[in-house]
């Protein structure tokens, strides 16, 4: 398996533009998580899905952020309009039900977003 | 709501020194505990995990962690660090009621000087 795949790896955009981040989870994983990492706030859970259904979106900062998971193999995180304070590394992670037998979350390589 | 505290934000030490990183969580019920490592420019990788049983857990690269239920702690240790252990380390907790949700601590940046 190629692991959790995120694209793009780097994104530089101007304030006010729409940004779409993409994630392909590991096949067979039925949980998908979006995290944001900044120096100030560390790792923050934005939203997570189970079987393509959003379960907890309480971490989504505001209405400018939206996430979808149209099928088991694809999810998007959209920011519209983007602002400089959205600059961060956005990680996607996937897992199955956490048990001793599995290994917790598998993280993607992240998307480094810079909004200028 | 569950929370995780890592009290050391930055640690600097020399090669061959011993390392201990603190992690405390706030949840009174059954928990599953994890340590992740993030090497510079890379994504998070699992170091070790605790679900039940022996409270002393051994992970990869010579790391171990001890679960002390009475102290709500899950400290990470390594007897002798190497320069390649320079990374950021995250403690995470999954509480029984939180389903598959992991809550991460703020991370500890470790710099090992050669």
Boltz contact constraints between the chains, C-beta under 6 A:
constraints:
  - contact:
      token1: [A, 31]
      token2: [B, 100]
      max_distance: 6.0
  - contact:
      token1: [A, 42]
      token2: [B, 106]
      max_distance: 6.0
  - contact:
      token1: [A, 42]
      token2: [B, 107]
      max_distance: 6.0
  - contact:
      token1: [A, 43]
      token2: [B, 104]
      max_distance: 6.0
  - contact:
      token1: [A, 98]
      token2: [B, 94]
      max_distance: 6.0
  - contact:
      token1: [A, 98]
      token2: [B, 100]
      max_distance: 6.0
  - contact:
      token1: [A, 100]
      token2: [B, 51]
      max_distance: 6.0
  - contact:
      token1: [A, 103]
      token2: [B, 46]
      max_distance: 6.0
  - contact:
      token1: [A, 104]
      token2: [B, 34]
      max_distance: 6.0
  - contact:
      token1: [A, 104]
      token2: [B, 46]
      max_distance: 6.0
  - contact:
      token1: [A, 104]
      token2: [B, 49]
      max_distance: 6.0
  - contact:
      token1: [A, 107]
      token2: [B, 43]
      max_distance: 6.0
  - contact:
      token1: [A, 107]
      token2: [B, 44]
      max_distance: 6.0
  - contact:
      token1: [A, 109]
      token2: [B, 43]
      max_distance: 6.0
  - contact:
      token1: [A, 110]
      token2: [B, 43]
      max_distance: 6.0
